[in-house]
Amino acid sequence: MGLIGRLIMRIIGVVWTLACYFVVPVLAFEDLTPIAAVKRSSKLFRDTWGEKVIGGFSLSLVSLVLMLPGIGFVILAAYLGGAAGLLFGLAIMFLYFLLLSVFMSAVGGIFNAALYRYACFKQVPPAFSQELIASAWEPKA
């Protein structure tokens, strides 16, 4: 696939991701079919934050920062223990990344549910600040 094809696929992927952003909370809290949930999710996102998305809260950067100690541990274990240390470090890093993945997935789900609540009811859950929720995406003008 050429450059233009990859660009088009990337744009389609972003649009699909935004359209499906609230699908899980919609399915959990509203009695809708999966297709209706995608439509409702897309409408909630558009109505609350508008068509143009400038940026959003990204847990990916947080995940990346939290991965650094695991990588550092492997390097340290390999330096101190040679090949055996490297294997031990890789095993520990794998477990650390697995736990981190579960944790970050839960945090992402909680944040999406908070954004859903804000999009539907304009209510900010007590554990979140108004600024964080409102600025997750650029508000609709």
C-alpha positions in Angstrom: 0.0 0.0 0.0 1.4 3.4 -0.9 1.7 6.5 1.2 -1.7 7.8 0.3 -3.4 4.5 1.0 -1.7 4.3 4.4 -2.7 7.9 5.2 -6.3 7.1 4.3 -6.3 4.0 6.4 -4.9 6.0 9.3 -7.6 8.6 9.0 -10.3 5.9 8.9 -8.8 4.3 12.0 -8.9 7.6 13.9 -12.5 8.2 12.9 -13.5 4.7 13.9 -11.7 5.0 17.2 -13.5 8.3 18.0 -16.9 6.9 16.9 -16.4 3.9 19.2 -15.0 5.9 22.1 -18.1 5.5 24.3 -19.3 2.1 23.1 -18.5 0.2 26.2 -20.2 2.7 28.6 -23.2 3.0 26.2 -23.6 -0.7 26.1 -23.3 -0.9 29.9 -25.7 1.9 30.8 -28.1 2.1 27.9 -30.3 -0.7 26.4 -29.0 -0.5 22.8 -27.8 -2.9 20.2 -24.1 -2.8 19.2 -24.8 -0.9 16.0 -27.0 1.6 17.9 -24.3 1.9 20.6 -21.7 2.9 17.9 -24.1 5.5 16.6 -24.9 6.8 20.1 -21.2 6.9 21.0 -20.4 8.9 17.8 -23.3 11.3 18.5 -22.2 11.9 22.2 -18.7 12.6 21.1 -19.7 15.0 18.3 -22.3 16.8 20.5 -20.0 17.3 23.4 -16.6 18.0 21.8 -17.5 18.7 18.2 -16.2 17.5 14.9 -12.7 18.7 15.2 -10.5 17.0 17.7 -7.3 18.8 18.6 -5.9 16.5 21.2 -6.9 14.3 24.1 -5.9 12.9 27.4 -3.4 10.2 26.5 -2.7 7.3 28.8 -0.2 6.1 26.3 2.4 8.6 27.5 1.8 7.6 31.1 2.1 4.0 30.2 5.4 4.7 28.4 6.8 6.5 31.4 5.7 3.6 33.7 7.4 1.1 31.4 10.8 2.7 31.9 11.5 1.1 35.3 10.9 -2.4 33.8 13.3 -1.7 31.0 15.8 -0.3 33.4 15.5 -3.4 35.6 16.4 -5.6 32.6 19.5 -3.6 31.8 20.6 -3.6 35.5 19.9 -7.3 35.9 21.9 -8.1 32.7 24.8 -5.9 33.8 24.9 -7.5 37.3 24.1 -11.1 36.4 25.2 -11.7 32.8 23.0 -14.0 30.7 21.2 -15.5 33.8 20.5 -12.0 35.0 19.2 -11.0 31.6 16.8 -14.0 31.6 15.7 -13.2 35.1 15.2 -9.5 34.2 13.2 -10.3 31.1 10.9 -12.6 33.2 10.4 -9.9 35.8 9.9 -7.2 33.1 7.3 -9.4 31.4 5.3 -9.8 34.6 5.6 -6.1 35.3 4.4 -5.1 31.9 1.5 -7.6 32.2 0.4 -6.0 35.5 0.9 -2.5 34.1 -1.2 -3.4 31.1 -4.1 -4.6 33.3 -3.8 -1.5 35.5 -3.7 1.0 32.6 -6.6 -0.8 30.9 -8.7 -0.3 34.1 -7.6 3.3 34.4 -8.5 3.9 30.8 -11.9 2.3 31.3 -12.6 4.4 34.3 -11.6 7.6 32.5 -13.8 6.7 29.5 -16.7 6.1 31.9 -16.1 9.6 33.4 -16.0 11.2 30.0 -19.2 9.3 29.1 -20.9 10.7 32.2 -19.8 14.2 31.3 -20.9 13.8 27.7 -24.4 12.5 28.6 -25.2 14.4 31.8 -22.6 17.2 32.0 -21.7 15.8 35.4 -18.1 15.4 36.5 -17.5 12.4 38.8 -16.2 13.3 42.3 -12.8 11.8 41.7 -12.1 14.0 38.6 -11.7 17.7 38.2 -13.9 19.8 35.9 -10.8 21.0 34.0 -9.5 17.5 33.3 -12.8 16.2 32.0 -13.7 19.4 30.0 -10.3 19.6 28.4 -9.9 16.0 27.5 -10.8 17.1 24.0 -11.2 20.6 22.5 -14.8 21.7 23.3 -17.2 22.3 20.5 -17.2 26.0 19.5 
